[in-house]
Amino acid sequence: MGITKNFTLALAVVCLGAVVCLLVAFATELRNAARASRGAGTPALVVRWNQIGDWSGSGKGSTPTFTVTAGRWRFRWTARPAPNTPGGRMNVYVFRDGEHALTEVPLRRWVDGLMGDAVPVASGPGTYWLRCDCPQVEWTLGVDQSGAAAAVARSAVGVPYLQTRTGSYSFAMADATDLR
């Protein structure tokens, strides 16, 4: 009789544990569904970036002038140390055409491997040129200006640069505050 009582008690504990596990799994699914529905109704904005130009070099160099007609623009950069060097600094300066004073110093970085990023530039429309002061560094620079923005489903947010057939780029952003 003692063995039957112990077996019944053990069976009750196992059943109670299974019920608790099912309740926890159900509560987790409800929470995940609630989180998904909160963001599903608000679309994210995607900015289309239109390419203005691409240039490459090593050490010191400057781009030709280029004209930005949109309110927002950026430059893309990639860099790596020159052969047989440990690396070097990469400084990129923005100049407005016809002016000798710097408009911005948007990038100062030590390069010790293959690196790259996109850097927003706060200056608005105008004609500019970039100077790259990059001893012991091989570099490429590209300039893009913003095009039209479009709403997309939140599930697409987080996908960085999407190249299209026209050479434009897209970047997914979380909300409209970044479109100023």
N, C-alpha and C positions, 0 to 999 in steps of 0.2 A: 504494500500500500504506500510506503514511503517513496518508492521509485516512481509510482504513478503520479503522486503529488508533485514531486520535483520536476517530472517531465511536463506536467500541465503548467506549472509555474514558468518553466523555461519557454514553453510554447507561447504563453501569454506575453512574455517579455519580447520575444522575436516578432510577434504580430504587432505589438505596440510600437516597436522600432520601425517596422515597415510602414505603419500608418504615419508616423512622424516624418519619415523620409519622403513619402508621397506628398504630405502637406507642404514641406519645405520646397520640393520641386514645383508644385503648383504655385506657391507664392512667388518663387523666382520667375516663373513664366509670366505671371501677372505683372510683376514689376518691369520686366523687359518689354512687354507689350505697351505698358503705359509710357515708358521712356521713348519708344519708337514712335508712338502716335504724337507725342509732344512736338518733335522736330519735323514730322512728316508734312505738316500743313504749311510750313514756311519754306519757300524755295531759297536756295543759295544763289548768289549772283556770280556769274562767270564773266571775267573781263577778257575780251579778245585782244591780244597783243599783235600789232602789225609791225613787221620787221622793217627798219630803216636802213641798216647796214651792218656788215661784219668786217672786222679787220684783225690781223694777227702780226706778231713781231716778237722780238726779244730785247731785253734791256730797255733803254729809253726809246719812246716813240710817241707819235701823235696821230690821231685820226684826221681825215679831211673834215671839213665842216659838213654838218648835216642840219636839216631843218625839222623841228618838231612842231606840228600843227595842233596836236591834242593837248589837253590839260595835264595829262599824266604821261610820264615816260620813265624808262628804266634802262640800265645797261646790264647785259649778261657778261660774265667773265669766266674764263677757265685759265688755269695757270699750272705750271709744273717747273721744278728746278731745271736750269740749263744742264746739259750733260757735264758730268764730272764736277758738279758743285753740290754742296749740302742744301742749297736753297737760297732764298733771298727775300727781300721785302718787296711788296707790291703796293704801290700808291697810285691811285687813279684820281685825276683832278678834272673838274668840269669847268670849261671856259665858255663864256658867251662870245660869239664872234665879234671882233672889233674892240674887245676890252682886254686889258692885260691883267686885270685883277681876277682872282679866282671867284667863281660862282659858288662852287661847293668842293669839298674834299670827301667824297662819299665812300672811299675805300682805302684802308690802311691795314695790311695783312702780311704776316710772315708766311711764305710758301715753302713747305718742306716735303710736298708730295703733290699728286694730282688733285686739284681743288677747283671749285667753281660755285657760282651762285648768281642770283639776279638781285640787283640793288636799285631800289626806287630813287628817283631824283626829284627833289622838291621844286626845282625851277620849272616854270610853266612853258608855254609855247615860245619858240624863238629859234635862232640859228646858233649852234654850239659846236665845239670840238672837244675831244678828250685828250689828255696827256697822261701817258703811262710812264711812271718812273719806277722801273722794275729791274734793277741790276741782278744778274744771274737768274733771270726768270724768263721762260718762254710763255707768251700769253696770247689769248684771243679776246676780243671785245666785240659785243654786238649791241646795237641800240634798237629798242622797240618803243612804240607809242601805243597808248590805249585806243581801242576801237569801241565798238558797241558792246554793251553789257547785255547778258541774257540770263533769265532765270532758269535754273535746272533743279532737279530733285536733289534733296539733301544727300542721298546715297552717293552722288557723284563728287561731293566735296572731299578734298584730300588728295585728289588726283592732280599732281603738279603738271607741268608743261605738257600739253597735248598738241603735237604738231599736226597741222591740217595740210591738205594738198596745196593750198595757196601760199604756204610759208608763214601763216599766222600762228600764233600760239595762244593758248588759253590757260588761265590759272583760276582754280576754284577758290572762292573766298566765302567766309561764313556769313557776312551780312553786308548791307549797303554802306556802312560807315566808311569802308575803305575805298569808296568810289568818289570821294570828294575831289 
